[in-house]
């Protein structure tokens, strides 16, 4: 079972990784999702669990699925299976 804290950490790590891959700044992701830069910052710092709508907009902007945003980041998943 995934805890809220772990889900927040997974989302934060995945969003950060995907932002870097796409070359997005927080301001650009905020504009793409219709959220504030402060809301993006809270997600990236693991201080906010985005609701379903926010999560869907993040996934769409980052060209990623919502279930994968909640999953262990790829590097963490590899580390734990080793």
Secondary structure in CASP SS format (residue, H / E / C, confidence):
PFRMAT SS
TARGET T0000
AUTHOR 0000-0000-0000
METHOD secondary structure of the structure
MODEL  1
X C 1.00
X C 1.00
X C 1.00
X H 1.00
X H 1.00
X H 1.00
X H 1.00
X H 1.00
X H 1.00
X H 1.00
X H 1.00
X H 1.00
X H 1.00
X H 1.00
X H 1.00
X H 1.00
X H 1.00
X H 1.00
X H 1.00
X H 1.00
X H 1.00
X H 1.00
X C 1.00
X C 1.00
X C 1.00
X H 1.00
X H 1.00
X H 1.00
X H 1.00
X H 1.00
X H 1.00
X H 1.00
X H 1.00
X C 1.00
X C 1.00
X C 1.00
X H 1.00
X H 1.00
X H 1.00
X H 1.00
X H 1.00
X H 1.00
X H 1.00
X H 1.00
X C 1.00
X C 1.00
X C 1.00
X C 1.00
X C 1.00
X C 1.00
X C 1.00
X H 1.00
X H 1.00
X H 1.00
X H 1.00
X H 1.00
X H 1.00
X H 1.00
X H 1.00
X H 1.00
X H 1.00
X H 1.00
X C 1.00
X C 1.00
X C 1.00
X H 1.00
X H 1.00
X H 1.00
X H 1.00
X H 1.00
X C 1.00
X C 1.00
X C 1.00
X H 1.00
X H 1.00
X H 1.00
X H 1.00
X H 1.00
X H 1.00
X H 1.00
X H 1.00
X C 1.00
END
